[in-house]
Amino acid sequence: MGVGVGLSCGAPVLRYNRGVGWEQVISIVATVVLAVLVAVLYNNRRFDDVNRRFDDVNGRIDDVHRRIDDLRADMNARFAQVDARFGEVHARLSELREDLREIRGMLQEALRARAP
């Protein structure tokens, strides 16, 4: 039989080695399996939320990188335009220097011709 625990004054005796019914085992196992299944599904949903947030952040970071690349391309195009204009100005200044040299030479010849 079983091991009895109790008092001599007529208290109920607890027996620990009684057989457990299959209904109790199945209800405990079903509860544990259901709890694990709910936890897995809930965590998967949370992981999906976190993954969606990471995707959103990565998309924003990609947009920022795209904007930086566009800005860099625009600035390089602008620098190329400015360099081209500086080249034109430099060429025009060189022409003006040549013209000034010719004018100075002509004025010096005119002054020499007038001098007695």
Biotite code that builds the C-alpha atoms (Angstrom):
import biotite.structure as struc

atoms = struc.array([
    struc.Atom([0.000, 0.000, 0.000], chain_id="A", res_id=1, res_name="MET", atom_name="CA", element="C"),
    struc.Atom([1.203, 3.466, 0.660], chain_id="A", res_id=2, res_name="GLY", atom_name="CA", element="C"),
    struc.Atom([3.155, 5.412, 3.117], chain_id="A", res_id=3, res_name="VAL", atom_name="CA", element="C"),
    struc.Atom([0.819, 7.144, 5.487], chain_id="A", res_id=4, res_name="GLY", atom_name="CA", element="C"),
    struc.Atom([1.407, 10.427, 7.190], chain_id="A", res_id=5, res_name="VAL", atom_name="CA", element="C"),
    struc.Atom([-0.902, 11.577, 9.880], chain_id="A", res_id=6, res_name="GLY", atom_name="CA", element="C"),
    struc.Atom([-1.574, 12.148, 13.497], chain_id="A", res_id=7, res_name="LEU", atom_name="CA", element="C"),
    struc.Atom([-2.925, 9.690, 15.991], chain_id="A", res_id=8, res_name="SER", atom_name="CA", element="C"),
    struc.Atom([-5.915, 11.887, 16.717], chain_id="A", res_id=9, res_name="CYS", atom_name="CA", element="C"),
    struc.Atom([-7.836, 10.847, 13.642], chain_id="A", res_id=10, res_name="GLY", atom_name="CA", element="C"),
    struc.Atom([-6.428, 13.278, 11.035], chain_id="A", res_id=11, res_name="ALA", atom_name="CA", element="C"),
    struc.Atom([-6.719, 12.254, 7.411], chain_id="A", res_id=12, res_name="PRO", atom_name="CA", element="C"),
    struc.Atom([-3.915, 10.121, 6.040], chain_id="A", res_id=13, res_name="VAL", atom_name="CA", element="C"),
    struc.Atom([-2.131, 11.340, 2.882], chain_id="A", res_id=14, res_name="LEU", atom_name="CA", element="C"),
    struc.Atom([-0.946, 8.674, 0.522], chain_id="A", res_id=15, res_name="ARG", atom_name="CA", element="C"),
    struc.Atom([1.757, 9.590, -2.024], chain_id="A", res_id=16, res_name="TYR", atom_name="CA", element="C"),
    struc.Atom([2.075, 6.503, -4.162], chain_id="A", res_id=17, res_name="ASN", atom_name="CA", element="C"),
    struc.Atom([-1.422, 6.368, -5.512], chain_id="A", res_id=18, res_name="ARG", atom_name="CA", element="C"),
    struc.Atom([-1.827, 5.824, -9.234], chain_id="A", res_id=19, res_name="GLY", atom_name="CA", element="C"),
    struc.Atom([-2.305, 8.963, -11.316], chain_id="A", res_id=20, res_name="VAL", atom_name="CA", element="C"),
    struc.Atom([-5.115, 8.943, -13.815], chain_id="A", res_id=21, res_name="GLY", atom_name="CA", element="C"),
    struc.Atom([-4.358, 9.401, -17.503], chain_id="A", res_id=22, res_name="TRP", atom_name="CA", element="C"),
    struc.Atom([-6.754, 12.328, -17.581], chain_id="A", res_id=23, res_name="GLU", atom_name="CA", element="C"),
    struc.Atom([-4.486, 14.295, -15.238], chain_id="A", res_id=24, res_name="GLN", atom_name="CA", element="C"),
    struc.Atom([-1.351, 13.451, -17.251], chain_id="A", res_id=25, res_name="VAL", atom_name="CA", element="C"),
    struc.Atom([-3.003, 14.412, -20.536], chain_id="A", res_id=26, res_name="ILE", atom_name="CA", element="C"),
    struc.Atom([-4.358, 17.671, -19.107], chain_id="A", res_id=27, res_name="SER", atom_name="CA", element="C"),
    struc.Atom([-0.918, 18.664, -17.758], chain_id="A", res_id=28, res_name="ILE", atom_name="CA", element="C"),
    struc.Atom([0.895, 17.718, -20.997], chain_id="A", res_id=29, res_name="VAL", atom_name="CA", element="C"),
    struc.Atom([-1.736, 19.475, -23.123], chain_id="A", res_id=30, res_name="ALA", atom_name="CA", element="C"),
    struc.Atom([-1.467, 22.608, -20.985], chain_id="A", res_id=31, res_name="THR", atom_name="CA", element="C"),
    struc.Atom([2.330, 22.652, -21.284], chain_id="A", res_id=32, res_name="VAL", atom_name="CA", element="C"),
    struc.Atom([2.210, 22.051, -25.056], chain_id="A", res_id=33, res_name="VAL", atom_name="CA", element="C"),
    struc.Atom([-0.413, 24.768, -25.472], chain_id="A", res_id=34, res_name="LEU", atom_name="CA", element="C"),
    struc.Atom([1.658, 27.208, -23.386], chain_id="A", res_id=35, res_name="ALA", atom_name="CA", element="C"),
    struc.Atom([4.786, 26.471, -25.450], chain_id="A", res_id=36, res_name="VAL", atom_name="CA", element="C"),
    struc.Atom([2.847, 26.886, -28.705], chain_id="A", res_id=37, res_name="LEU", atom_name="CA", element="C"),
    struc.Atom([1.357, 30.224, -27.597], chain_id="A", res_id=38, res_name="VAL", atom_name="CA", element="C"),
    struc.Atom([4.786, 31.441, -26.464], chain_id="A", res_id=39, res_name="ALA", atom_name="CA", element="C"),
    struc.Atom([6.373, 30.479, -29.774], chain_id="A", res_id=40, res_name="VAL", atom_name="CA", element="C"),
    struc.Atom([3.650, 32.168, -31.817], chain_id="A", res_id=41, res_name="LEU", atom_name="CA", element="C"),
    struc.Atom([3.721, 35.296, -29.657], chain_id="A", res_id=42, res_name="TYR", atom_name="CA", element="C"),
    struc.Atom([7.513, 35.522, -29.847], chain_id="A", res_id=43, res_name="ASN", atom_name="CA", element="C"),
    struc.Atom([7.438, 34.987, -33.606], chain_id="A", res_id=44, res_name="ASN", atom_name="CA", element="C"),
    struc.Atom([4.994, 37.865, -33.920], chain_id="A", res_id=45, res_name="ARG", atom_name="CA", element="C"),
    struc.Atom([7.218, 40.039, -31.764], chain_id="A", res_id=46, res_name="ARG", atom_name="CA", element="C"),
    struc.Atom([10.260, 39.018, -33.819], chain_id="A", res_id=47, res_name="PHE", atom_name="CA", element="C"),
    struc.Atom([8.324, 39.941, -36.957], chain_id="A", res_id=48, res_name="ASP", atom_name="CA", element="C"),
    struc.Atom([7.573, 43.352, -35.439], chain_id="A", res_id=49, res_name="ASP", atom_name="CA", element="C"),
    struc.Atom([11.221, 43.857, -34.553], chain_id="A", res_id=50, res_name="VAL", atom_name="CA", element="C"),
    struc.Atom([12.328, 42.711, -38.007], chain_id="A", res_id=51, res_name="ASN", atom_name="CA", element="C"),
    struc.Atom([9.842, 45.114, -39.617], chain_id="A", res_id=52, res_name="ARG", atom_name="CA", element="C"),
    struc.Atom([11.225, 47.957, -37.507], chain_id="A", res_id=53, res_name="ARG", atom_name="CA", element="C"),
    struc.Atom([14.780, 47.045, -38.486], chain_id="A", res_id=54, res_name="PHE", atom_name="CA", element="C"),
    struc.Atom([13.713, 46.988, -42.136], chain_id="A", res_id=55, res_name="ASP", atom_name="CA", element="C"),
    struc.Atom([12.149, 50.443, -41.730], chain_id="A", res_id=56, res_name="ASP", atom_name="CA", element="C"),
    struc.Atom([15.313, 51.811, -40.131], chain_id="A", res_id=57, res_name="VAL", atom_name="CA", element="C"),
    struc.Atom([17.476, 50.211, -42.821], chain_id="A", res_id=58, res_name="ASN", atom_name="CA", element="C"),
    struc.Atom([15.233, 51.755, -45.472], chain_id="A", res_id=59, res_name="GLY", atom_name="CA", element="C"),
    struc.Atom([15.639, 55.174, -43.895], chain_id="A", res_id=60, res_name="ARG", atom_name="CA", element="C"),
    struc.Atom([19.393, 54.711, -43.700], chain_id="A", res_id=61, res_name="ILE", atom_name="CA", element="C"),
    struc.Atom([19.424, 53.707, -47.383], chain_id="A", res_id=62, res_name="ASP", atom_name="CA", element="C"),
    struc.Atom([17.439, 56.874, -48.198], chain_id="A", res_id=63, res_name="ASP", atom_name="CA", element="C"),
    struc.Atom([19.965, 58.975, -46.312], chain_id="A", res_id=64, res_name="VAL", atom_name="CA", element="C"),
    struc.Atom([22.854, 57.304, -48.144], chain_id="A", res_id=65, res_name="HIS", atom_name="CA", element="C"),
    struc.Atom([21.064, 57.856, -51.465], chain_id="A", res_id=66, res_name="ARG", atom_name="CA", element="C"),
    struc.Atom([20.539, 61.529, -50.633], chain_id="A", res_id=67, res_name="ARG", atom_name="CA", element="C"),
    struc.Atom([24.189, 61.907, -49.655], chain_id="A", res_id=68, res_name="ILE", atom_name="CA", element="C"),
    struc.Atom([25.256, 60.281, -52.928], chain_id="A", res_id=69, res_name="ASP", atom_name="CA", element="C"),
    struc.Atom([22.915, 62.585, -54.876], chain_id="A", res_id=70, res_name="ASP", atom_name="CA", element="C"),
    struc.Atom([24.270, 65.603, -53.022], chain_id="A", res_id=71, res_name="LEU", atom_name="CA", element="C"),
    struc.Atom([27.830, 64.490, -53.712], chain_id="A", res_id=72, res_name="ARG", atom_name="CA", element="C"),
    struc.Atom([27.050, 64.088, -57.420], chain_id="A", res_id=73, res_name="ALA", atom_name="CA", element="C"),
    struc.Atom([25.378, 67.527, -57.522], chain_id="A", res_id=74, res_name="ASP", atom_name="CA", element="C"),
    struc.Atom([28.327, 69.142, -55.767], chain_id="A", res_id=75, res_name="MET", atom_name="CA", element="C"),
    struc.Atom([30.815, 67.464, -58.127], chain_id="A", res_id=76, res_name="ASN", atom_name="CA", element="C"),
    struc.Atom([28.809, 68.724, -61.119], chain_id="A", res_id=77, res_name="ALA", atom_name="CA", element="C"),
    struc.Atom([28.734, 72.208, -59.618], chain_id="A", res_id=78, res_name="ARG", atom_name="CA", element="C"),
    struc.Atom([32.489, 72.132, -58.965], chain_id="A", res_id=79, res_name="PHE", atom_name="CA", element="C"),
    struc.Atom([33.043, 71.066, -62.573], chain_id="A", res_id=80, res_name="ALA", atom_name="CA", element="C"),
    struc.Atom([30.966, 74.038, -63.769], chain_id="A", res_id=81, res_name="GLN", atom_name="CA", element="C"),
    struc.Atom([32.877, 76.438, -61.519], chain_id="A", res_id=82, res_name="VAL", atom_name="CA", element="C"),
    struc.Atom([36.217, 75.010, -62.704], chain_id="A", res_id=83, res_name="ASP", atom_name="CA", element="C"),
    struc.Atom([35.113, 75.452, -66.327], chain_id="A", res_id=84, res_name="ALA", atom_name="CA", element="C"),
    struc.Atom([34.122, 79.077, -65.650], chain_id="A", res_id=85, res_name="ARG", atom_name="CA", element="C"),
    struc.Atom([37.440, 79.745, -63.914], chain_id="A", res_id=86, res_name="PHE", atom_name="CA", element="C"),
    struc.Atom([39.185, 78.317, -66.966], chain_id="A", res_id=87, res_name="GLY", atom_name="CA", element="C"),
    struc.Atom([37.202, 80.672, -69.215], chain_id="A", res_id=88, res_name="GLU", atom_name="CA", element="C"),
    struc.Atom([37.971, 83.656, -66.972], chain_id="A", res_id=89, res_name="VAL", atom_name="CA", element="C"),
    struc.Atom([41.653, 82.743, -66.907], chain_id="A", res_id=90, res_name="HIS", atom_name="CA", element="C"),
    struc.Atom([41.736, 82.523, -70.708], chain_id="A", res_id=91, res_name="ALA", atom_name="CA", element="C"),
    struc.Atom([39.971, 85.891, -71.016], chain_id="A", res_id=92, res_name="ARG", atom_name="CA", element="C"),
    struc.Atom([42.391, 87.511, -68.531], chain_id="A", res_id=93, res_name="LEU", atom_name="CA", element="C"),
    struc.Atom([45.316, 86.168, -70.537], chain_id="A", res_id=94, res_name="SER", atom_name="CA", element="C"),
    struc.Atom([43.826, 87.786, -73.675], chain_id="A", res_id=95, res_name="GLU", atom_name="CA", element="C"),
    struc.Atom([43.362, 91.068, -71.795], chain_id="A", res_id=96, res_name="LEU", atom_name="CA", element="C"),
    struc.Atom([46.987, 90.988, -70.617], chain_id="A", res_id=97, res_name="ARG", atom_name="CA", element="C"),
    struc.Atom([48.136, 90.513, -74.192], chain_id="A", res_id=98, res_name="GLU", atom_name="CA", element="C"),
    struc.Atom([45.943, 93.407, -75.318], chain_id="A", res_id=99, res_name="ASP", atom_name="CA", element="C"),
    struc.Atom([47.324, 95.596, -72.504], chain_id="A", res_id=100, res_name="LEU", atom_name="CA", element="C"),
    struc.Atom([50.887, 94.722, -73.501], chain_id="A", res_id=101, res_name="ARG", atom_name="CA", element="C"),
    struc.Atom([50.138, 95.689, -77.104], chain_id="A", res_id=102, res_name="GLU", atom_name="CA", element="C"),
    struc.Atom([48.513, 98.956, -75.995], chain_id="A", res_id=103, res_name="ILE", atom_name="CA", element="C"),
    struc.Atom([51.450, 99.741, -73.699], chain_id="A", res_id=104, res_name="ARG", atom_name="CA", element="C"),
    struc.Atom([53.893, 99.036, -76.502], chain_id="A", res_id=105, res_name="GLY", atom_name="CA", element="C"),
    struc.Atom([51.960, 101.278, -78.889], chain_id="A", res_id=106, res_name="MET", atom_name="CA", element="C"),
    struc.Atom([51.828, 104.082, -76.279], chain_id="A", res_id=107, res_name="LEU", atom_name="CA", element="C"),
    struc.Atom([55.554, 103.792, -75.632], chain_id="A", res_id=108, res_name="GLN", atom_name="CA", element="C"),
    struc.Atom([56.234, 104.006, -79.388], chain_id="A", res_id=109, res_name="GLU", atom_name="CA", element="C"),
    struc.Atom([53.960, 107.066, -79.641], chain_id="A", res_id=110, res_name="ALA", atom_name="CA", element="C"),
    struc.Atom([55.761, 108.734, -76.733], chain_id="A", res_id=111, res_name="LEU", atom_name="CA", element="C"),
    struc.Atom([59.165, 108.013, -78.294], chain_id="A", res_id=112, res_name="ARG", atom_name="CA", element="C"),
    struc.Atom([58.020, 109.439, -81.591], chain_id="A", res_id=113, res_name="ALA", atom_name="CA", element="C"),
    struc.Atom([56.900, 112.696, -79.942], chain_id="A", res_id=114, res_name="ARG", atom_name="CA", element="C"),
    struc.Atom([60.013, 113.097, -77.874], chain_id="A", res_id=115, res_name="ALA", atom_name="CA", element="C"),
    struc.Atom([62.582, 115.524, -79.434], chain_id="A", res_id=116, res_name="PRO", atom_name="CA", element="C"),
])
